[in-house]
Amino acid sequence: MASIRSVLVLGAGVFGLTAALELANRGYFVTVADPGPIPHPKAASNDVSRMVRMDYGGDGLYSSLSAEAIEGWHRWNARWARELYHEDGFLLLTSVPMAPGEFEQDSYSLLTSRGFSLEKLTPGELPRRAPQWDAGYYIDGYFNPRAGWAEAGAVTAQLLEDVSDSGVEIITGFSAVELLQQGNKVCGAVAADGARLWADWVVVAAGVWTTLLVPELADRMWPVGQPIFYFKPPDPENYRPPLFPPWGADIPRSGWYGFPANSDGVVKMANHGPGIRVPPDVERVIQGDEESVCRAFLSRSLPGLARLPVHESKLCLYSDTWDGDFWIDRDPEREGLMVATGGSGHAFKFTPVLGGLVADALEGIENPYSKRFAWRALGEVKHEEIRYTGE
Ligand SMILES: Cc1cc2nc3c(=O)[nH]c(=O)nc-3n(C[C@H](O)[C@H](O)[C@H](O)COP(=O)(O)OP(=O)(O)OC[C@H]3O[C@@H](n4cnc5c(N)ncnc54)[C@H](O)[C@@H]3O)c2cc1C
């Protein structure tokens, strides 16, 4: 696509920043515009941690992409001043025997068939291996050592530095309210204060705010609020790997997953469940009975945390697509516009490979993932295999 010279990226989360980095590497003049500060306090890419896993049930495509991404995390760790990806593994626990057709067994079978060596829990092993967990309740599971977590906000801040070093212009204080169009061609964006930016192509990577700029997609992607809870146990050393790695406990049946204590001794857990549909600028506070649902889970799972006061809590927004797949494609109806978002609560782990996917889509290069992430019509609503549906 030799005629494209300049690209305006709206949004500096991981979709936007990695797109900017890759497009600059491919020779484009790139500008990134965001309301700022970056990382934005309300951005999905800004939190203490995000899970990195290849465990995707029987979904070989995401599993392959994740394996590529993990190699990318290791390359970044080697290059950055501080390691921001921590390969502490992923412990999947189940209160029922693992069975074919269920997320845990299907992940285990797929990954072992691909040569990854996972450690299946043997009966009675849990108290020795992960003593914080209620071994009377969790009877099965496995540990995947090729997994871990990334310091999300710090990664986003580091990417901003990398983007800046690659010659990309970064503009903060720019909150796009409308795309500029000449005939059928999108050619820039106008901000709330009237400022205008022009480019050959516009990549809208504004997370949950994307549909404010591309309203015709509002029937196919929407913001969904999810609760996050942070606890500060008096014995944080007991909540660190190897005895307390990142975990998912009955996750397709409960939604709960979490992380080891961070350097401040804070343990984080969150729900990968149905969530609640909210407007993008909703106040980021927990709604309804989420805390009592969380405490009920802790009582049957992690008794050492169940009675602690909540150290902090917040609502964080997924940009859910109707089918749980990312949205990385050019608008088939309008020239000059592409959308890169729809993380559906599982895109952060792919950060090292996202930019390549966006740049390929912009250049019209097919790759094994293009079709899955293509601009598509609404179908029967579905979700990622690991996601708890609330039923
Ligand atoms: C609670 C929660 C837990 C998650 N857990 C995991 C996990 O464990 N593992 C995993 O892989 N993924 C996880 N995810 C998903 C992952 O974090 C997201 O998919 C990813 O960070 C989304 O990045 P983004 O760039 O699309 O959006 P964002 O990070 O939200 O960035 C959007 C950017 O657009 C900017 N913007 C907004 N409006 C405008 C405008 N008008 N003009 C210009 N810019 C604008 C914002 O300021 C922001 O910087 C989780 C997400 C959430 C919310």
The ligand as an SDF file (V2000), in Angstrom:
LIG
                    3D

 53 58  0  0  0  0  0  0  0  0999 V2000
  -10.3360   -5.6860   34.3630 C   0  0  0  0  0  0  0  0  0  0  0  0
   -9.5690   -6.1470   33.1800 C   0  0  0  0  0  0  0  0  0  0  0  0
   -8.7650   -7.2640   33.2990 C   0  0  0  0  0  0  0  0  0  0  0  0
   -8.0780   -7.7470   32.1950 C   0  0  0  0  0  0  0  0  0  0  0  0
   -7.2680   -8.8170   32.3580 N   0  0  0  0  0  0  0  0  0  0  0  0
   -6.5260   -9.2620   31.3270 C   0  0  0  0  0  0  0  0  0  0  0  0
   -5.6010  -10.3030   31.5250 C   0  0  0  0  0  0  0  0  0  0  0  0
   -5.4240  -10.7980   32.6480 O   0  0  0  0  0  0  0  0  0  0  0  0
   -4.9000  -10.7410   30.4490 N   0  0  0  0  0  0  0  0  0  0  0  0
   -5.0650  -10.2020   29.2150 C   0  0  0  0  0  0  0  0  0  0  0  0
   -4.4220  -10.6640   28.2740 O   0  0  0  0  0  0  0  0  0  0  0  0
   -5.9080   -9.1610   29.0040 N   0  0  0  0  0  0  0  0  0  0  0  0
   -6.6350   -8.6880   30.0330 C   0  0  0  0  0  0  0  0  0  0  0  0
   -7.4820   -7.6340   29.8690 N   0  0  0  0  0  0  0  0  0  0  0  0
   -7.6540   -7.0580   28.5260 C   0  0  0  0  0  0  0  0  0  0  0  0
   -6.6250   -6.0190   28.1650 C   0  0  0  0  0  0  0  0  0  0  0  0
   -6.2180   -5.2920   29.2940 O   0  0  0  0  0  0  0  0  0  0  0  0
   -7.2530   -5.0970   27.1180 C   0  0  0  0  0  0  0  0  0  0  0  0
   -7.7940   -5.8890   26.0550 O   0  0  0  0  0  0  0  0  0  0  0  0
   -6.2680   -4.1210   26.5200 C   0  0  0  0  0  0  0  0  0  0  0  0
   -5.5080   -3.4810   27.5150 O   0  0  0  0  0  0  0  0  0  0  0  0
   -7.0560   -3.0970   25.7200 C   0  0  0  0  0  0  0  0  0  0  0  0
   -6.1810   -2.1450   25.1750 O   0  0  0  0  0  0  0  0  0  0  0  0
   -6.7360   -0.9700   24.2410 P   0  0  0  0  0  0  0  0  0  0  0  0
   -5.5600   -0.3180   23.6600 O   0  0  0  0  0  0  0  0  0  0  0  0
   -7.7820   -1.5210   23.3220 O   0  0  0  0  0  0  0  0  0  0  0  0
   -7.5760   -0.0210   25.2040 O   0  0  0  0  0  0  0  0  0  0  0  0
   -7.1330    0.9790   26.3740 P   0  0  0  0  0  0  0  0  0  0  0  0
   -5.9620    0.4620   27.0970 O   0  0  0  0  0  0  0  0  0  0  0  0
   -8.3560    1.2660   27.1650 O   0  0  0  0  0  0  0  0  0  0  0  0
   -6.6620    2.2780   25.6070 O   0  0  0  0  0  0  0  0  0  0  0  0
   -7.5470    3.1290   24.9510 C   0  0  0  0  0  0  0  0  0  0  0  0
   -6.8950    4.4890   24.8580 C   0  0  0  0  0  0  0  0  0  0  0  0
   -7.7400    5.3250   24.0660 O   0  0  0  0  0  0  0  0  0  0  0  0
   -7.7000    6.6270   24.6170 C   0  0  0  0  0  0  0  0  0  0  0  0
   -8.8790    7.3790   24.1810 N   0  0  0  0  0  0  0  0  0  0  0  0
  -10.1150    7.3470   24.7170 C   0  0  0  0  0  0  0  0  0  0  0  0
  -10.9310    8.1880   24.0650 N   0  0  0  0  0  0  0  0  0  0  0  0
  -10.1870    8.7650   23.0990 C   0  0  0  0  0  0  0  0  0  0  0  0
  -10.4700    9.7350   22.1160 C   0  0  0  0  0  0  0  0  0  0  0  0
  -11.6890   10.2600   22.0100 N   0  0  0  0  0  0  0  0  0  0  0  0
   -9.4770   10.1460   21.2990 N   0  0  0  0  0  0  0  0  0  0  0  0
   -8.2280    9.6160   21.4200 C   0  0  0  0  0  0  0  0  0  0  0  0
   -7.9120    8.6730   22.3340 N   0  0  0  0  0  0  0  0  0  0  0  0
   -8.8830    8.2560   23.1610 C   0  0  0  0  0  0  0  0  0  0  0  0
   -7.6700    6.3780   26.1190 C   0  0  0  0  0  0  0  0  0  0  0  0
   -7.1940    7.5180   26.8270 O   0  0  0  0  0  0  0  0  0  0  0  0
   -6.7250    5.1900   26.2060 C   0  0  0  0  0  0  0  0  0  0  0  0
   -5.3870    5.6020   26.3930 O   0  0  0  0  0  0  0  0  0  0  0  0
   -8.1950   -7.1110   30.9450 C   0  0  0  0  0  0  0  0  0  0  0  0
   -8.9900   -5.9670   30.8240 C   0  0  0  0  0  0  0  0  0  0  0  0
   -9.6540   -5.4780   31.9270 C   0  0  0  0  0  0  0  0  0  0  0  0
  -10.4860   -4.2470   31.7810 C   0  0  0  0  0  0  0  0  0  0  0  0
  1  2  1  0
  2  3  1  0
  2 52  2  0
  3  4  2  0
  4  5  1  0
  4 50  1  0
  5  6  2  0
  6  7  1  0
  6 13  1  0
  7  8  2  0
  7  9  1  0
  9 10  1  0
 10 11  2  0
 10 12  1  0
 12 13  2  0
 13 14  1  0
 14 15  1  0
 14 50  1  0
 15 16  1  0
 16 17  1  0
 16 18  1  0
 18 19  1  0
 18 20  1  0
 20 21  1  0
 20 22  1  0
 22 23  1  0
 23 24  1  0
 24 25  2  0
 24 26  1  0
 24 27  1  0
 27 28  1  0
 28 29  2  0
 28 30  1  0
 28 31  1  0
 31 32  1  0
 32 33  1  0
 33 34  1  0
 33 48  1  0
 34 35  1  0
 35 36  1  0
 35 46  1  0
 36 37  1  0
 36 45  1  0
 37 38  2  0
 38 39  1  0
 39 40  1  0
 39 45  2  0
 40 41  1  0
 40 42  2  0
 42 43  1  0
 43 44  2  0
 44 45  1  0
 46 47  1  0
 46 48  1  0
 48 49  1  0
 50 51  2  0
 51 52  1  0
 52 53  1  0
M  END
$$$$
